[in-house]
Every structure is written in structure tokens, then in C-alpha cells.
Amino acid sequence: MKELLLKSGDHVAISFWVISMAMVAATAFFFLERDRVSEKWKTSLTIAGLITGIAAWHYFYMREAWMLTGGQSPTEIRYVDWFITVPLQIVEFYVILAAVTTVASGLFWRLLVSSTVMLVAGYLGETQAMNVTLAFVIGMAGWLYIIYEIFAGEASKVNAASGNAASQKAFNTLRLIVTIGWAIYPIGYAIGYLGSGTDAGTMNLVYNLADFVNKIAFGMAIYAAAVTDSKK
Ligand SMILES: *C/C=C(C)/C=C/C=C(C)/C=C/C1=C(C)CCCC1(C)C
């Protein structure tokens, strides 16, 4: 039966509900806590709140779509969300570095372009507009480039030279999020499309978990660094 009422045992639906509310709470938290941090960190918290706020809104739609279609992936809504929130995360990287040091804008554009390549490939693969394996390979290449950039490229050098401990702590946490946190997404994609037969339920559960980690924990990492730095 396709209806909006939550039934026991429907774990994927439950995860859509839980994450919707977690995103709302996180959004309120980041905006309210903005008062507690010094001037240069306020923009970072604003962006963190925008990311969870935009996600909350999309989660309401995804939750409804999942329930009313009786368990079909809300692929379009998910990618609309990612196409807005992933660039915002890249902006966040840049803002954190720019708060304490000078960064060339080329870095920002390289990260933006590579993350866009990653998402466009994923979208084309998930909507069957491109071969799912080829799309996966292109998406992985975009993501690996970002990892290279923040571990060995200019972003890492700028961060090492900045001399601001709180910002370096935030940068290192963000690095972990982009490496380990973001790794959950290709795992979801692989479960959804690369195995024998597609598993929309597990894939959405994994994507939902990934969004929880990467949008809320991501904001909390910035918040922790901002509070520590503001106490000085
Ligand atoms: C808030 C949403 C976030 C941080 C979304 C991130 C999404 C990814 C890191 C997606 C990565 C993918 C690959 C690395 C390869 C296969 C296709 C994707 C798009 C699932």
C-alpha cells in the first residue's frame, strides 16, 4: 500500500523521517550558535546552516516521494540537493582557508569543476543516460582529484602555511570528511547499480546515512573549530 503513514519495519522510510528532523535541528543549531563565534567564523556557520536547511527541505520531498511511490529512488530530488549542497561545501572549504590566509581563486574553481564532473556523471549513471559503470569510473575520477588537491595540492600547502591552529584543525577534519565521509556515496552507488540486480532500499539507506554524516558532522566540525578559535 502506498501511503504517507510510517509502518514498522520500513527501515528506509524511517531513515528518511529521522534525517529530515536531524537536518531541521542542525539548521536551527548552526544559525542560533552563530552569535557565539567571532566575526570571521560567522560566514562558515551560515553556510553550514544553509547546507542542512536545503537538505531538510529536499528530505521532506524525498521522504514523501519514497512513500508515495512505494519505494522508488527519489533520484532527481537527491541530485538537485547535491548540485546545490556540494558546491556549498566547496565554498565552505575556501571560506575557512580564506578566513586565515590568502588563497588563489583557481583552487576554488578546480574543486568546483571536479565535484561537478563527479555529480553529473553520477546523475547520468543513475538515470540510465550513461552506462552505469562508465559513469561510476568518471565520478570516481572527479572525487579522487579532489582528494589529491586537498592532500597534496595547493589547498594542503596553503593550509600548512597558514599557522592558525583552529583553522588547521577544521581543515583536517574536513579532509577526513571528504575522504572517509564522501566514500560512503560511491559505496551506495555500487550497492544500487553495480551488483547483480539493483537494490534501491539499501542504496537509499546508505545515501541517507552519508548525508547525515557529511552535512551534520561537517557543520559540527566547523562549529567546534570556530568555538575554540573564538575563545582566544
Ligand atoms: C551533501 C551531499 C554530498 C556531500 C554528496 C556527495 C556526493 C558524492 C561524494 C558522490 C560521489 C559519487 C562518486 C564518487 C562516484 C559515483 C557517483 C557518485 C555521484 C555517487
The ligand as a MOL file (V3000), in Angstrom:
LIG
                    3D

  0  0  0     0  0            999 V3000
M  V30 BEGIN CTAB
M  V30 COUNTS 20 20 0 0 0
M  V30 BEGIN ATOM
M  V30 1 C 25.5280 16.6850 0.8690 0
M  V30 2 C 25.8290 15.8360 -0.2160 0
M  V30 3 C 27.0670 15.3570 -0.5070 0
M  V30 4 C 28.2740 15.7150 0.2910 0
M  V30 5 C 27.1740 14.4850 -1.6400 0
M  V30 6 C 28.3030 13.9210 -2.0700 0
M  V30 7 C 28.2760 13.0100 -3.1350 0
M  V30 8 C 29.3420 12.2720 -3.5910 0
M  V30 9 C 30.6990 12.3850 -2.9640 0
M  V30 10 C 29.1220 11.3630 -4.6880 0
M  V30 11 C 30.0690 10.5990 -5.2520 0
M  V30 12 C 29.9420 9.6590 -6.3860 0
M  V30 13 C 31.1160 9.0030 -6.7740 0
M  V30 14 C 32.4340 9.2740 -6.1190 0
M  V30 15 C 31.1450 8.0080 -7.8900 0
M  V30 16 C 29.8000 7.5070 -8.2860 0
M  V30 17 C 28.7680 8.5160 -8.3470 0
M  V30 18 C 28.6140 9.3890 -7.0980 0
M  V30 19 C 27.9990 10.6710 -7.6220 0
M  V30 20 C 27.6220 8.6950 -6.1420 0
M  V30 END ATOM
M  V30 BEGIN BOND
M  V30 1 1 1 2
M  V30 2 2 2 3
M  V30 3 1 3 4
M  V30 4 1 3 5
M  V30 5 2 5 6
M  V30 6 1 6 7
M  V30 7 2 7 8
M  V30 8 1 8 9
M  V30 9 1 8 10
M  V30 10 2 10 11
M  V30 11 1 11 12
M  V30 12 2 12 13
M  V30 13 1 12 18
M  V30 14 1 13 14
M  V30 15 1 13 15
M  V30 16 1 15 16
M  V30 17 1 16 17
M  V30 18 1 17 18
M  V30 19 1 18 19
M  V30 20 1 18 20
M  V30 END BOND
M  V30 END CTAB
M  END
